[in-house]
Structures are given as C-alpha cells and as structure tokens.
C-alpha cells in the first residue's frame, strides 16, 4: 500500500456540506492500490458513555484519473462537530487507519487522533450554484459577426479572411435570430464583450457603462434580455476586468499627466514616457505584453470598487443573469470574493464563470466563481477525437480528474466546450471530418455540465485560430443542414432525459482496442446507456443490441460505425 499517495484534508476540498445535515467526505489514493475504505465517525463532544454515536460507512469509488482513485461517502449528521477517520484496506492485503494526518496500525480511540468537521462552519462555507444553470446548454455569440438587422451583401458577409472592419453585427440582429436559438434548444446565451471599444472583439474596453454604438444601445440590450427571458433563456455578459483599453479614462489620464495623474495606482506603470511599441515589452503591465490592453490594479480599493459597481450595474439595469470573467485567473482571490458577494447580493442566482484554461479548483470553493470555461474538457476531446492521441480510457481518466477534485454541483455547471473565439473551429481541427465533429458534439451534449456551443458549430463552420470568427452562416447554401439536425436532436434528447446529466453512473466500460466507451446512468426509474466509438472502422457491441436508440428511433443493431454514437433507453 502506497501511504504517500493517500491524501485527505479536513477542509472544504475534501469534506464539505451538500445541504443542511448532509456532507460528502472524500479521500484520494493511488490508482488500483486500494481495495476498500470504511469511514468511521462519531460526535466530538458527546461522550460515548452517555450516548454511543459511532457509525461506519462503506466508501465508494467515485472517480478515477490517470494516477489516482477517489473514494467518497455521503453521510448525514446533526451535531456541533464530527470526528472521523478512515480504515483503508490495500489490494496487497494490508490494512491501516488514517486520522489527523497520521497512519496507525490500531483503530483510534482518542478523538484527537481523528479528523475534525465543524458542522456550522462547513454549512456556512457551502458551495451553492444557481439551480437554473445546472446542465443547461450555452450558446456563445461573437456579436460583431453573428447577425445584423442592416442589409449586408452576401459576398461581404461570407468573405474570408475577414478584415476587422468588414462586418458589424449588432444586438438587434441577435434579437431577430432568437427563433434560431430556440429551435436549436439553447438555454443560455453568452455574448463576448458588448461595451464601447475601438476593436471588433471589444476586449479592450473604453467605457464599461456604455454599449458600443456599433452594437446598439442599453435599451437594445435590455430588450434582448427581456425577449430571451420570455423564451425561457438566460443571458450572460463578458466581464473584462483584468485590463482596459488605453482610451479608458484612468489610463488616458496617466498618459496625459504622467506622474501627476490621480489614477497612477490604477495600473502597473514602471516608467515614463509610456512605451508600447510592437515587438517590445511595454513599460507598464499589460495583458500578454499587448500594449493596447494595460493591466488594471485590482488591489487598489478604488479600482476594486469601480468594477464591482460595473458588475452590479448591468444586472440591475438590464436584468442580465451573470458574468463570464475574462482572464480571470490573473486577478487576485480577494477581488473575486468581494465581486461574488456584491453580484449575489444584487441577484442571488446570478451565474459567475471564470475563464481559466487549467484546473482552477482554488477559485471554485464556493466563495468566488460558480464555474469555469472547461478547457480541460476541450483538451481531452481534442486529444481523443481530433488528434487521436489518447485512448478511450485515458479520455475517461481525464474527466475523472475533475469529478474527483471538484464539488459535484460545480461539475453540473462546467462550461464544456470543443472550441471558442480563442481556438480554431473544431470542424477545422478534424481535417473537416464530419463524423468526428458529430462525435465531439455528442460527447459534449450527452455528458453532465453546461455544454457551450460556439456560434455556427451547429452548421460545421470552418476556420483556423486566426479565422474562427467568420460571419454566421445564415444562408442555406452555406449551411450543413444535417449537422444542424444532429445538434438539434442531441439537445432534444438531453432535455428529455435528465438521467443523462443528473443520473448516477452505474456502469462505465471502456475498450481501448475497439475504441469504445459505454456509460450507463440511472435516475429513479429511468436508465440510459450512451455508446461512443472513438475510431475509424466499425465496433461490435452485441450486448447492447435490441435496445431503442433514441438517435435513430429504432432498435440498436449492436454496431457502431466510425466515430459513431448511440443513446439507448
């Protein structure tokens, strides 16, 4: 038994409240090393001679990643403080007790040899994500290129490559296309920045309190939100608080007055005159050394308060449902804690999603963000389907890492993406292989979380990383109608069968030789099995033959084609 691989901390990453009087306790061990774990617990303060509060719970293997297994137990108790320890049995036949960060051969009897869980503290720290958001479908819109209510010649709208000034989509164009989003089955509309800026992408903001005139007005945004709400959709805006533009009032004042500026501490200026030549590192901190995006100093209480008020303003004025936070992992925890408190005070069920291209667990402990853009998922799907660099079991291990390290509620609101405005289109990544694109969409849309569709993926839009923001394909001659039907069908099944996203996974089988994944989920009386084939050629799965395939609406014949999918009821 590998003692050094056994990991548990008596804090909210490994011991947390799911709801009042209900707690989840988790322990991490070496993959394949542990046969059985029993959680032993008792009341800290009530002596056993008065009442025997001891209890034992068999822990279950909840997740597996590349090197670790994660065991969990859900327990109920109502007391001031719980004390607990683990009885661990290895596959080598060894047995050890683990409590208070020490290993013992004998079962602990002294409560000071056990871990500690104060009930009120854990319940006060409880992670609560908006119920409306769990497992909903997100649709990302790049406003300048999505739709417009103004006449535009087709040869310009579909021009490639585009220049920044070629297309000017707007908010009224999005309003006019809400029918499309509703037909597709979208639940949440997320727009990249809409505030005043001189760029097409708007990630260098001039004025955080003004809609860019090319997009429309505050009244247009308010109408969009109201009409989306009327269709049962939510609206998320993009918060660019890591940096501003050079035209933002505070930085413009510094550029003009230099050392005399009252806003000098709003940024990280290292000298004068300000320098930001192309190809050189600026003498002020920026986003990615890009001189047009000076980095804001959010440790400054004035800057902190300014952007907290921005976050509250658009919720109050236009009724938006939350924020996606740009470059969020480069901003300190103190700011995000204050931001969360303020936003949740304004709208308790607002959704807060950070841009984080890695794990991001330190932001997801209940007092900062609700979720992240799940680039961990993106990389796993890219490696499995587009690049063909990992096996089916390695893919499931990659997802298991998140399941084993994040709160179960967080897993239900992770923004699972296969591409975005910052990546090449997934269809392009596959070498324009429609079967691969269909499989990736199925993986994205049939697993728990919040699948985030990048506009046009439903029509298999093309483009490398420098050309991933083309005009949306509204004319039928540019559309892949079969792909649209595929997306629509997947989303309809997702909505109709909550077992897929909310059910308990009762079986997970991978066959790396055949390239297959089979996941069975159960919710109350419903059971659904999803089959993915992650290779060329055909796969035989006769054990599943005869069950109804929700995708084809016919009996499954036990065979999957190249990059195939089946959803069996």
C-alpha positions in Angstrom: 0.0 0.0 0.0 1.4 3.4 -1.0 1.0 5.6 2.1 2.4 8.7 0.4 -0.4 8.6 -2.2 -3.1 8.7 0.4 -4.5 12.3 0.7 -7.2 13.9 2.7 -7.5 17.3 4.2 -10.1 18.2 6.8 -11.3 21.3 4.9 -13.8 22.1 2.2 -12.0 20.4 -0.7 -12.3 17.0 0.9 -15.0 17.5 3.5 -18.0 19.7 2.6 -21.7 20.2 3.1 -24.0 19.2 0.2 -27.0 20.6 2.1 -28.0 21.1 5.7 -27.1 18.0 7.7 -25.7 16.2 4.6 -22.0 16.0 4.0 -19.6 14.5 1.5 -16.2 13.2 2.6 -13.6 12.3 0.0 -10.2 10.7 0.1 -7.6 10.3 -2.7 -5.4 7.2 -3.1 -3.1 5.6 -5.7 -4.9 4.2 -8.7 -5.6 0.5 -8.2 -3.8 0.4 -4.9 -6.8 0.3 -2.5 -9.5 -2.4 -2.3 -11.8 -1.0 0.3 -12.2 2.1 2.6 -14.5 2.4 5.5 -15.3 5.8 7.0 -15.6 5.8 10.8 -17.2 8.8 12.6 -18.6 9.9 15.9 -19.7 13.0 17.8 -16.7 15.1 19.1 -18.3 16.4 22.3 -20.8 13.8 23.4 -19.0 11.1 25.5 -19.6 7.5 24.4 -20.7 6.6 27.9 -23.6 9.0 27.6 -24.5 8.0 24.0 -22.7 5.8 21.6 -22.6 8.0 18.4 -20.1 5.8 16.5 -21.0 4.9 12.9 -19.3 3.3 10.0 -19.9 3.9 6.3 -18.5 1.9 3.3 -17.0 4.4 0.9 -17.5 4.1 -2.8 -15.1 4.5 -5.7 -16.5 7.7 -7.2 -13.9 8.7 -9.8 -10.6 7.6 -11.3 -8.0 9.6 -13.2 -4.6 8.8 -14.7 -2.9 8.1 -11.4 -5.5 8.4 -8.6 -8.7 6.8 -7.3 -11.2 8.9 -5.4 -13.4 7.3 -2.7 -16.4 9.2 -1.3 -19.1 8.8 1.3 -22.2 10.9 1.8 -23.3 11.0 5.5 -25.9 12.8 7.5 -25.4 14.2 10.9 -26.7 17.0 13.2 -24.2 17.9 15.8 -21.7 20.6 16.8 -18.7 18.8 15.4 -18.0 15.4 13.7 -14.8 13.5 14.3 -13.8 10.8 11.7 -11.0 8.6 10.4 -10.5 6.1 7.6 -10.0 2.3 7.7 -8.0 1.5 4.5 -7.5 -1.9 3.0 -5.0 -2.3 0.2 -5.1 -4.7 -2.7 -1.9 -6.2 -1.2 -3.9 -7.3 1.9 -2.5 -4.6 4.2 -4.7 -2.5 6.5 -4.1 0.9 8.1 -6.1 3.5 9.9 -5.7 7.2 8.9 -6.8 10.1 11.1 -5.5 13.5 11.9 -2.8 13.1 9.2 -1.2 10.1 10.8 -1.3 6.4 10.0 -1.9 3.8 12.7 -2.0 0.1 12.8 -4.6 0.1 15.6 -8.0 1.6 15.4 -8.1 5.1 17.0 -10.0 5.5 20.2 -8.8 9.0 21.2 -10.8 11.7 19.3 -7.6 13.7 19.0 -6.4 11.1 16.6 -9.3 11.8 14.2 -10.1 14.5 11.6 -12.4 17.3 12.5 -15.6 18.6 10.8 -17.4 21.5 12.5 -20.9 21.4 11.1 -21.9 25.1 11.2 -18.6 26.2 9.6 -18.9 23.7 6.7 -22.5 24.7 6.1 -21.6 28.4 6.2 -19.0 27.7 3.5 -21.4 25.5 1.4 -21.0 26.0 -2.3 -24.3 27.0 -3.8 -24.6 27.3 -7.6 -27.7 28.6 -9.4 -30.2 25.7 -9.8 -31.4 27.1 -13.1 -27.9 26.7 -14.6 -27.3 23.1 -13.9 -26.7 21.1 -17.1 -28.2 23.8 -19.3 -27.0 24.4 -22.9 -24.9 27.6 -23.5 -24.5 29.3 -26.9 -21.6 31.6 -27.4 -22.1 34.6 -29.7 -19.4 36.9 -31.1 -21.7 39.9 -31.7 -19.8 41.6 -34.5 -20.0 38.5 -36.7 -23.3 36.8 -35.6 -26.2 38.8 -37.1 -27.3 42.3 -38.0 -30.6 44.0 -38.8 -28.9 46.0 -41.5 -28.5 44.9 -45.2 -25.2 43.3 -46.0 -24.1 41.9 -49.3 -23.6 38.1 -49.2 -20.1 38.3 -50.7 -19.1 40.6 -47.8 -20.8 38.6 -45.0 -19.2 35.3 -46.1 -15.8 36.8 -47.1 -12.7 35.0 -45.9 -10.4 36.1 -44.5 -12.2 39.0 -42.9 -10.8 42.3 -42.1 -11.8 43.8 -38.7 -14.0 46.4 -40.3 -15.8 44.2 -42.7 -18.8 43.1 -40.6 -20.8 44.9 -38.0 -23.2 42.6 -36.3 -25.4 44.1 -33.6 -27.8 43.4 -30.8 -30.9 43.9 -32.9 -29.6 41.2 -35.2 -29.3 38.8 -32.3 -32.9 39.7 -31.2 -34.0 38.8 -34.8 -32.4 35.4 -34.5 -33.8 34.3 -31.2 -36.1 31.9 -33.2 -33.0 30.0 -34.4 -31.6 29.7 -30.9 -34.9 28.5 -29.6 -35.3 26.0 -32.4 -31.9 24.6 -31.6 -32.8 24.2 -27.9 -30.4 26.8 -26.4 -30.9 27.6 -22.7 -28.3 30.3 -22.1 -27.0 33.0 -24.5 -23.4 34.2 -23.7 -22.1 37.2 -25.6 -18.4 38.3 -25.8 -17.9 41.9 -24.8 -20.5 44.5 -25.9 -19.1 47.6 -24.2 -17.6 50.6 -26.1 -14.3 49.8 -27.7 -12.5 50.5 -31.0 -11.8 46.8 -31.8 -14.0 44.2 -33.3 -13.5 41.9 -30.3 -14.2 44.6 -27.7 -11.7 43.0 -25.2 -10.0 46.4 -24.9 -12.8 48.4 -23.2 -13.1 52.2 -23.4 -16.3 52.6 -21.4 -17.8 49.9 -19.2 -21.0 51.8 -18.8 -21.8 52.2 -22.5 -22.8 49.7 -25.1 -20.6 50.0 -28.2 -22.6 52.2 -30.7 -22.0 49.7 -33.5 -23.9 47.1 -31.4 -26.7 49.4 -30.4 -27.8 50.9 -27.1 -28.5 49.9 -23.5 -32.2 49.8 -24.4 -31.4 47.2 -27.1 -29.6 45.0 -24.6 -32.5 45.4 -22.2 -34.9 44.3 -24.9 -32.7 41.3 -25.9 -32.6 40.2 -22.2 -36.4 40.6 -21.8 -37.1 38.7 -25.0 -34.7 35.9 -24.2 -36.3 35.6 -20.8 -39.7 35.4 -22.4 -38.4 32.3 -24.3 -37.0 30.7 -21.2 -33.4 31.7 -22.0 -30.8 33.4 -19.8 -28.2 36.0 -20.9 -24.6 36.2 -19.7 -22.2 39.1 -20.5 -18.4 39.2 -20.7 -16.6 41.0 -17.9 -13.1 42.3 -18.9 -11.7 43.5 -15.6 -8.1 42.3 -15.9 -7.3 45.1 -18.3 -8.8 48.1 -20.1 -8.1 49.9 -23.3 -5.6 52.8 -23.5 -8.6 55.1 -24.1 -10.2 54.2 -20.7 -10.5 57.4 -18.7 -8.0 56.3 -16.0 -5.2 55.2 -18.4 -5.8 58.2 -20.7 -5.3 60.5 -17.7 -2.0 58.8 -16.9 -0.9 59.1 -20.5 -1.6 62.8 -20.3 -0.4 63.7 -16.8 2.2 61.0 -16.1 3.4 61.3 -12.5 0.8 63.9 -11.7 -2.2 61.6 -12.5 -4.6 60.8 -9.7 -5.0 57.4 -11.3 -1.4 56.3 -11.3 -2.1 53.4 -8.9 -4.9 52.1 -11.1 -2.3 50.4 -13.3 1.2 49.0 -13.0 3.3 51.7 -14.6 7.1 51.2 -14.5 8.3 54.4 -16.0 7.7 57.4 -18.2 7.2 58.2 -21.0 4.9 55.2 -21.6 6.3 52.8 -24.2 4.4 50.1 -26.0 5.9 49.5 -29.4 5.0 46.5 -31.4 7.5 43.7 -30.7 8.8 45.2 -27.5 7.8 44.6 -23.9 5.8 47.7 -22.7 7.0 49.6 -19.6 3.6 49.0 -18.0 2.0 45.7 -17.3 -0.5 44.5 -19.9 -2.4 41.5 -21.0 0.0 39.2 -22.8 2.5 42.1 -23.4 0.0 43.7 -25.7 0.3 47.5 -25.2 -3.3 48.2 -26.1 -4.5 46.3 -23.1 -3.0 47.8 -19.9 -3.5 45.6 -16.8 -5.6 47.0 -14.0 -4.5 47.0 -10.4 -7.5 45.5 -8.6 -5.7 45.5 -5.3 -6.4 49.3 -5.3 -9.7 49.7 -3.4 -10.8 52.4 -5.8 -10.3 50.1 -8.8 -11.9 47.2 -6.9 -15.0 49.2 -6.1 -15.3 50.7 -9.6 -15.5 47.2 -11.2 -17.7 45.8 -8.5 -20.2 48.5 -9.3 -19.9 47.7 -13.0 -20.8 44.1 -12.2 -23.9 45.2 -10.3 -25.0 47.9 -12.7 -25.7 45.7 -15.7 -27.6 43.2 -13.6 -29.7 46.0 -12.1 -30.2 48.0 -15.3 -30.8 45.3 -17.9 -31.5 42.1 -15.9 -28.6 40.0 -17.1 -28.2 36.6 -15.5 -24.4 36.6 -14.8 -20.9 37.2 -16.0 -18.2 35.3 -17.8 -14.9 36.6 -16.4 -12.1 37.3 -18.9 -8.5 36.3 -17.9 -10.0 35.6 -14.5 -7.1 33.5 -13.2 -4.7 36.6 -13.4 -6.8 38.5 -10.9 -6.5 38.0 -7.1 -8.8 36.0 -4.9 -9.6 39.0 -2.7 -11.3 40.8 -5.6 -13.3 37.8 -6.8 -14.6 37.2 -3.2 -15.8 40.7 -3.0 -17.2 40.6 -6.5 -19.2 37.4 -5.8 -20.7 38.9 -2.6 -21.8 42.0 -4.4 -23.2 40.2 -7.5 -25.0 37.7 -5.4 -26.5 40.5 -3.3 -27.8 42.1 -6.4 -29.1 38.8 -7.9 -28.7 35.7 -5.7 -29.0 33.3 -8.6 -26.6 35.1 -11.0 -24.0 32.8 -12.6 -20.3 33.6 -12.4 -18.0 31.7 -14.8 -14.2 32.3 -14.9 -12.0 32.0 -17.9 -9.4 29.5 -16.7 -7.5 27.3 -19.2 -6.5 24.9 -16.5 -8.0 23.2 -13.4 -8.9 26.3 -11.4 -10.0 24.5 -8.2 -8.8 27.3 -5.9 -11.4 29.6 -7.5 -14.2 27.0 -7.2 -14.6 26.6 -3.4 -17.9 28.4 -3.1 -16.7 32.0 -2.3 -15.6 33.1 -5.8 -16.7 31.6 -9.1 -19.5 29.1 -9.8 -17.8 27.5 -12.8 -15.1 27.8 -15.4 -14.8 27.6 -19.2 -13.8 23.9 -19.2 -10.7 23.8 -21.3 -9.7 20.7 -19.5 -12.7 19.1 -21.3 -11.7 20.8 -24.5 -8.2 19.4 -24.5 -9.5 15.9 -23.7 -11.9 15.9 -26.6 -9.3 17.3 -28.9 -6.8 14.6 -27.9 -9.4 11.8 -28.3 -11.2 12.8 -31.4 -9.3 15.5 -33.4 -5.7 14.5 -32.8 -6.3 10.8 -32.0 -3.5 10.9 -29.3 -5.3 9.3 -26.4 -7.4 6.2 -25.8 -10.9 5.9 -24.6 -9.8 5.0 -21.1 -7.4 7.9 -21.0 -10.2 10.2 -22.0 -12.4 9.0 -19.2 -9.5 9.3 -16.8 -9.1 12.9 -17.8 -12.8 13.6 -17.0 -12.3 11.6 -13.8 -9.7 14.1 -12.5 -12.4 16.8 -12.5 -15.0 14.6 -11.0 -12.6 13.6 -8.2 -11.4 17.1 -7.4 -14.4 19.4 -7.8 -17.6 19.7 -5.9 -20.5 17.7 -7.5 -22.5 20.9 -8.0 -19.6 22.6 -9.8 -19.4 19.6 -12.2 -23.0 20.3 -13.2 -22.2 23.9 -14.3 -18.8 23.5 -16.0 -18.8 25.1 -19.5 -17.8 22.1 -21.6 -16.6 23.4 -24.9 -15.0 22.0 -28.0 -14.0 25.4 -29.5 -14.4 29.1 -28.8 -13.5 32.5 -30.2 -9.9 31.8 -28.9 -9.4 28.5 -30.7 -9.6 27.0 -34.1 -13.0 25.6 -35.1 -13.4 22.0 -34.1 -14.5 21.1 -37.6 -11.2 22.6 -38.9 -9.3 20.6 -36.2 -10.6 17.3 -37.5 -9.5 18.0 -41.1 -13.1 18.8 -41.9 -14.2 15.3 -40.9 -18.0 15.4 -40.3 -18.1 12.1 -38.5 -15.5 13.3 -35.9 -17.4 16.6 -35.5 -20.6 14.7 -34.9 -19.0 12.5 -32.2 -17.4 15.5 -30.4 -20.8 17.2 -30.4 -22.4 14.1 -28.9 -19.7 13.8 -26.2 -20.2 17.5 -25.4 -24.0 17.4 -25.4 -24.7 14.0 -23.7 -22.5 14.4 -20.6 -23.1 16.4 -17.4 -22.1 20.0 -17.3 -23.1 23.0 -19.4 -22.1 22.3 -23.0 -21.1 25.6 -24.7 -21.8 25.7 -28.4 -19.7 28.3 -30.3 -21.9 30.0 -32.8 -22.1 28.2 -36.1 -20.8 24.8 -34.8 -24.3 23.6 -35.4 -23.6 24.2 -39.1 -20.0 22.9 -39.0 -18.4 26.3 -39.6 -14.8 26.2 -40.6 -11.7 28.3 -39.7 -8.3 28.1 -38.1 -7.4 30.1 -35.0 -6.8 33.2 -37.0 -10.1 32.8 -38.9 -12.5 31.4 -36.3 -14.8 34.4 -36.2 -16.4 34.4 -39.6 -19.9 35.7 -40.3 -22.5 33.3 -39.1 -23.9 31.1 -42.0 -27.5 32.3 -42.3 -28.0 31.4 -46.0 -28.8 27.8 -46.7 -26.2 27.4 -49.4 -23.5 27.8 -46.7 -25.2 25.6 -44.1 -24.7 21.9 -43.2 -28.3 21.1 -42.5 -27.6 17.5 -41.5 -25.2 18.8 -38.8 -27.9 21.2 -37.6 -30.4 18.3 -37.3 -27.8 16.3 -35.4 -27.2 19.1 -32.8 -30.9 19.7 -32.5 -31.6 16.0 -31.9 -28.8 15.7 -29.3 -30.1 18.7 -27.4 -33.7 17.5 -27.5 -32.6 14.1 -26.1 -30.5 15.9 -23.4 -33.6 17.9 -22.3 -36.0 15.0 -22.5 -33.8 12.6 -20.5 -32.4 14.2 -17.3 -31.0 10.8 -16.5 -28.1 11.7 -18.8 -26.9 14.6 -16.8 -28.4 14.2 -13.3 -28.4 10.4 -13.0 -25.9 8.2 -11.1 -23.4 6.5 -13.3 -23.8 2.8 -12.5 -21.5 1.4 -15.2 -18.6 2.7 -17.2 -16.8 0.4 -19.6 -14.0 1.4 -22.0 -12.3 -0.8 -24.6 -9.2 0.8 -25.9 -8.7 -1.8 -28.6 -12.2 -1.3 -30.0 -12.1 2.4 -29.1 -15.5 2.3 -27.3 -17.0 4.0 -24.3 -20.2 2.8 -22.6 -21.8 4.8 -19.9 -25.0 3.8 -18.1 -26.8 6.3 -15.9 -29.8 5.8 -13.7 -32.2 8.3 -12.3 -35.2 7.0 -10.3 -36.9 4.5 -12.7 -35.0 5.7 -15.9 -31.9 4.2 -17.3 -29.9 5.4 -20.3 -26.8 4.0 -21.8 -24.6 6.2 -24.1 -22.2 4.5 -26.5 -19.3 6.3 -28.2 -17.0 4.8 -30.8 -13.7 6.8 -31.0 -12.0 5.2 -34.0 -12.3 4.6 -37.7 -13.8 1.3 -38.8 -16.7 -0.5 -37.1 -17.3 -1.6 -33.5 -19.4 -4.5 -32.4 -21.3 -4.2 -29.2 -23.8 -7.1 -29.3 -24.6 -7.0 -25.6 -26.5 -3.7 -26.2 -28.4 -4.9 -29.3 -32.2 -4.7 -29.3 -32.5 -1.6 -27.1 -34.1 1.5 -28.5 -31.6 4.0 -29.9 -33.0 7.5 -29.2 -30.9 9.0 -32.1 -32.3 6.7 -34.8 -35.6 5.9 -33.1 -35.0 2.3 -34.0 -33.7 -0.8 -32.3 -29.9 -0.8 -31.9 -28.3 -3.5 -34.1 -25.2 -3.8 -31.9 -22.9 -2.0 -34.3 -21.3 1.5 -34.4 -19.7 3.0 -37.4 -16.6 5.2 -37.5 -16.8 7.8 -34.7 -20.4 6.7 -34.0 -22.8 7.3 -31.2 -25.9 5.6 -29.8 -28.2 6.6 -26.9 -30.1 3.6 -25.6 -33.2 3.7 -23.5 
